[in-house]
Amino acid sequence: MIITALAASLSLASCPAGAHCLEDETLLAVSANPDRAAFILSAMQTAQARYGDVFSRTPGLTAVIEDSTQFPGLALELDGQGYTVKPWVSPQAMRDQLEAQLRPALEAQMAGAPEAVIDAAINSALSDRVDGNERVRHGEAIIAHELGHLWLRDTYDWPDIDTGGARTYGAAAAPDWFDETAAVLMESEQLTGERRLNLCEDIPDDISAQLSRYFTMEHPLLQMAALAADRAAAAARARGEAADGPQIMVMSGDALSSQRADMIGAERFYGLTRALVDYLMTRTGSHVVFDTLAQTLASGQSLEDWLASSPSDLPSSQAAMIDDLATFIESGCAA
């Protein structure tokens, strides 16, 4: 492992004032807190090793900048040097912004209560929403997850597509289910266990029908993020504040699971993705399957095309694979 100060080997004049910068060859972690910088770099190293194991490809220059607004211009400068840059929100910044959003409402609701009582109520609400948040509880795994999205985009020759300004995950040209597959493959064993358990605790009766939708749908969080952003902006305007700044959106398990009746919630989307990963690895016995699938999809072909030329231990059509995957999920959950 090679960890050095940023200025030692990069062309930047120095690490930005107030920042702690750690790098390991192509990886760079930046934070105002030295412990957080070390934590982020460790997560990046773990993700890089997993990505190499699964896709047999080495990601290029990558930087994670925590609370990037503290270091104006750094992301743009690194982008100009060829880095893929991922902004990250620290637990403390998440807590501070949520407090700024929650405090006025709680103070209005508890008008006349002692300040200590109001503070206790705010701290309790923040603990529930921040400490229990997946990005905090599984911080290292979620950093790795997000890098999986970026590296899938950067390490394959995806065609350029016009998204019309719509939100996208990772590689815009990749189907959302496969983009999420690359990210879920980067996750920790602990989070992987939660994904499996969450799916099995609420396994749907129409699993085959849900899988058919899964392979064609947009990622649920793209819809939820747009809705949450609209609501946050409306709330800011109601308070007489600017509505065009960044917003911290912390989603509970209930929020992640709540969708229209005909849709698949985010938690289930992740669970189905984990099940697909388990299925492909079990049926083929190899990680190589994900690299060949990525190459096929990036070339403009479909899952159906890939299955038609896949090893004999996989079904030869998407419909047959969905039925086999449904049986695999039901059997695994029953066990």
Long-range contacts (C-beta under 8 A, 24 or more apart in sequence): 1-45, 3-41, 6-30, 10-81, 11-81, 12-77, 12-78, 12-81, 16-71, 16-74, 18-70, 18-71, 19-70, 19-71, 19-74, 26-58, 26-59, 26-60, 26-61, 26-62, 27-62, 27-63, 28-61, 28-62, 28-63, 28-64, 28-78, 28-83, 29-63, 29-64, 29-66, 30-63, 30-64, 30-65, 30-66, 30-71, 30-74, 31-65, 31-66, 31-67, 31-90, 32-66, 32-67, 32-70, 32-90, 33-66, 33-90, 36-66, 36-90, 37-66, 39-139, 39-140, 40-64, 40-66, 40-88, 40-143, 42-140, 43-139, 43-140, 43-141, 43-143, 43-144, 44-143, 44-144, 44-147, 46-140, 46-144, 47-143, 47-144, 47-147, 47-148, 47-186, 48-147, 50-144, 50-185, 50-186, 51-147, 51-148, 51-151, 51-155, 51-185, 51-186, 53-287, 54-185, 54-287, 54-290, 54-291, 55-151, 55-152, 55-155, 55-182, 55-290, 55-291, 55-294, 56-288, 56-291, 57-151, 57-155, 57-291, 58-155, 59-84, 59-147, 59-150, 59-151, 59-154, 59-155, 60-84, 60-154, 60-155, 62-86, 62-147, 62-150, 62-151, 64-88, 64-143, 64-147, 66-90, 67-93, 69-246, 84-150, 84-151, 84-154, 86-143, 86-146, 86-147, 86-150, 88-143, 89-135, 89-248, 91-130, 91-136, 91-139, 93-248, 94-130, 94-133, 94-135, 94-136, 94-248, 94-250, 95-126, 95-130, 97-247, 97-248, 98-126, 98-129, 98-130, 98-248, 98-250, 99-126, 101-232, 101-235, 101-248, 102-126, 104-239, 129-250, 129-252, 130-250, 132-252, 133-250, 133-251, 134-191, 138-187, 138-188, 138-190, 138-191, 140-188, 141-186, 141-187, 141-188, 141-190, 141-191, 142-187, 142-191, 144-186, 144-187, 144-188, 145-183, 145-184, 145-186, 145-187, 146-183, 147-186, 148-182, 148-183, 148-184, 148-185, 148-186, 149-179, 149-182, 149-183, 151-182, 152-178, 152-179, 152-182, 152-183, 152-294, 156-294, 156-295, 156-298, 157-298, 158-298, 159-298, 159-300, 166-222, 167-222, 167-225, 167-226, 168-222, 169-219, 169-222, 171-298, 173-298, 174-294, 174-297, 174-298, 175-215, 175-297, 175-303, 176-217, 176-218, 176-219, 176-222, 177-214, 177-215, 177-217, 177-272, 177-273, 177-276, 178-293, 178-294, 178-297, 179-219, 180-219, 180-269, 180-270, 180-273, 181-273, 181-276, 181-277, 181-290, 182-290, 182-294, 184-270, 184-273, 184-274, 184-277, 185-277, 185-290, 192-274, 195-270, 195-271, 195-273, 195-274, 196-271, 196-274, 196-275, 196-278, 196-332, 198-267, 198-268, 198-270, 198-271, 199-268, 199-271, 199-272, 199-274, 199-275, 199-329, 199-333, 200-332, 200-333, 202-257, 202-268, 203-329, 203-330, 203-333, 204-268, 207-326, 207-329, 207-330, 208-322, 208-323, 208-326, 210-264, 210-268, 210-272, 211-272, 211-322, 211-325, 211-326, 212-322, 213-263, 213-264, 214-264, 214-269, 214-272, 215-303, 215-318, 215-322, 217-263, 217-264, 217-269, 219-266, 219-269, 220-259, 220-263, 220-264, 220-265, 220-266, 220-269, 221-256, 221-266, 223-259, 223-263, 224-251, 224-255, 224-256, 224-259, 224-266, 225-249, 275-325, 275-328, 275-329, 275-332, 276-325, 278-328, 278-332, 279-324, 279-325, 279-328, 279-329, 280-314, 282-328, 283-313, 283-314, 283-324, 284-311, 284-313, 284-314, 285-313
